[in-house]
Amino acid sequence: MPGQGPPPPAKSGKGVLVGLIIGFTVVLLGGGAVLAVIYANSKPARRDVAVQVPTFDPPTDRVAPSADPSAEESPASEPGEPTAAPSQTATSRRTEPGTRLTSAEFDDWNFKLGSVKYSARKVGGWDYDSCASVDGKGVLARYGCDRAVQVAYSAYGGNLKAVQILLAFSAETDAKTVAARLQKLSSDAVRWRRDQTHASYAYGKIRWGQTGNYVVVTVVTATRAAAAKAPKFHGYLQSDTQSYFVFRH
């Protein structure tokens, strides 16, 4: 199952960044402080992409369902802000340094941070030997994307569905460049398994972010029954997966 990174910060912004780091440290406490720093610097994660279709009122998003990631429509993009803070959970299996990225690393998502709890059942995983199957506009090939993985989740009795496209690059600079490029393109720059999202839905957005040599793309759709819960769920899932790659080499 959906593209678009940030310019280097101005020197004068160093004080602001320190303030953000301190603020996140107080909120998350202890080990969460490291992840808060990553999140504060992860500007690509601060962008949503949505497809707007007059199926429901007020604005509703629609994605054409397809089991074939090469047969997709081209959504329009809109800016957005994440609503979640990062944290590391034990829902992923750590790997040895140098191990190839695979969908088997990711299990059911069980997240807890203070009083915040989210869970989603893993319903599928797909591994690709290259990034060609998920490359909608040639951007991934242009910047040397090595490997792609997709993981699908279901939550709230199937009323919320999520697909994550995880992209591995040989160099961190290439991952940063791709994240920046995707943020400026329409969401069809990355292809995802649309048979794992809702055909019509009340909430439907994509978030992008980069950590180290990896780019994380998270697509979430939800019916009316889960639409109110979807934005925060989406933000936490995106940032939690990005934080996983802080420790993966």
Residue, then its C-alpha position, 0 to 999 in steps of 0.5 A: m500500500p503512498g511522495q515528498g526533506p528539509p533544507p539545512p537549518a539556519k545557524s541562528g536556529k541552534g538555540v531553538l533546536v536546543g529548546l525543542i530538545i529540552g522540551f521533548t526530554v522533559v515530556l518523554l523522560g529518560g531514554g525517550a530523550v534521544l528519540a525526542v531529538i531525532y523527532a524534533n529534527s525530522k521535518p519530513a515527518r511534518r508533512d501529510v499527503a491526502v487525496q481529496v474526493p467528494t465521496f463524503d462531506p466534509p472533505t473525504d479522501r479516496v484511494a483506488p484499491s489495487a493489489d498491484p502497486s504499479a496500478e495506482e492513481s496520483p493523489a494531490s498533496e497538502p501540508g500537515e503537522p504530526t500530532a505524535a511524539p516519538s518513542q521506542t517500543a518492543t514491537s520490532r525485532r532488532t537485527e545484526p548490523g549489516t543485515r538486509l531489511t525485511s518485513a519479518e523485523f516488524d511484528d504487531w504494533n503495541f505502543k505504550l508511552g505513559s497513558v498513551k496506548y495503541s495497538a495494531r495487528k500485522v496483516g501482511g509483509w512484502d519484501y522486494d529485491s529492489c525499489a522498482s516496485v514502489d518507485g512511482k516517478g523514478v526518484l528512488a532509482r535516481y538516488g540509489c534506493d537499495r531495497a524496499v519493504q511493505v508492512a500492513y496493519s489493521a486496527y479498531g476492528g478493521n476500521l483503520k488500516a495502515v501500510q508502511i513503505l520502508l526504503a533502505f539506501s546505501a548513504e544517509t545523504d541519499a535518503k535525506t535527498v529522497a525524503a526532500r524530493l518526495q515532500k515536493l512531489s505528489s503521493d504517487a511518487v511512491r507506490w503502496r499496496r492499496d488493497q491493504t487500505h480502504a477503498s473509500y474512507a473518512y480519513g486518508k493521509i500519508r506521512w514521510g520521514q527519514t532516519g539515517n539511511y532509511v525513509v519511512v512512508t506511512v499510509v493510513t486510512a480509516t472509516r468514520a468509526a475510527a476517523a477521530k482516532a486516526p490522526k494521532f494513531h498515524g503520528y505515533l506509528q510514523s514516529d515510532t517506526q522512524s525511531y526504530f531506525v535510530f538503532r538499526h545499522 
